[in-house]
């Protein structure tokens, strides 16, 4: 790692904890908690000008929980554990645990009474309870996290891969090949299987992880960049969003927020020692550090920083200077410093799903959101020398 003073590491750690504090301060449902169905839920994003929010869903809860679990592990501060455990109750309520259903173990998408489950998003919820269970030794959380992983293995198909969605009404339907979920980004749904494997060493998870890693490698360009699909000619050029669509021509197909797929590639390498996976990861890291950081999506830099720091750690390469060179302009400048508004303070702004603004209008930088806060907190924890980035790191917790 490029030389960082202890003072710098301490400063990064303090800023990371402010990110974790945002999740504590924005947790919903504390008013009349016993009567409140949102008790334990976290925010999706917060619109600062009008102090409005959108409540979170499966993936936002998972990211909040594993960020808080890491903050608790590193500080032993009870507030992080309390928020994570209350949040885990809401996630547990989202899980299908009817043994008569084929989808036993899956996580619903929006609410416990919702009509479908998105697998990539549910996987992040699963990572949250698995890692919280690992930190606390809570066997119930580990059992429920394993139930999700076992669902994934049970319905995995060599010719179609992982499940994309499950629909529940009017009848249960397990679906494959949904376009948004069935691409390179969708392979990040295997991340909780790796976290579970690191706990119980159940070999059945590796089959899915290796399949997902091979899919990702098939999306890589010769220059190291990752397209979000294997065959870009099969898709119309996408509009800009929080994953891809930047630039012109074929550049529109390139990932700038890959939802943590390098966890899968590095996991496949660590499990098999097959150098194809490490070579692919290093080529991807080299492409990232030799390509100008795009101004959008706002989440691009912290995600890429996390990728290159982890790839470098596994490969014995040092990309830290590139991270530090871009840190102020693409990460630190997005952290909100406003103690008068605890629903904004410490979080990271910049919402990209609507490309500009959010459902309340305004500008993208008016929104503090889970996506950026999770990624950026993970970056700062890595730079502090104390943390891993938890759910979006091959090193987990």
Secondary structure by P-SEA (a helix, b strand, c coil): cccccaaaaaaaaaaaaaaaaaaaaacccccccccccccccccccccccccbbbbbcaaaaaaaaaaaaaaaaacccaaaaaaaaaaaaaaaaaccccccccccccccccccccccccaaaaaaaaaaaaaaaaaaccaaaaaaaaaaaaaaaaacccccccccccccccbbbbbccccccccccccccaaaaaaaaaacccaaaaaaaaaaaaaaaaacccccccccccccccccccccccccccccccccccccccccaaaaaaaaaaacccaaaaaaaaaaaaaaaaccccccccaaaaaaaaaaaaaaaaacccaaaaaaaaccccccccccccccccccccbbbbbccccccccccccccccccaaaaaaaaaaaaaaaccccccccccccc
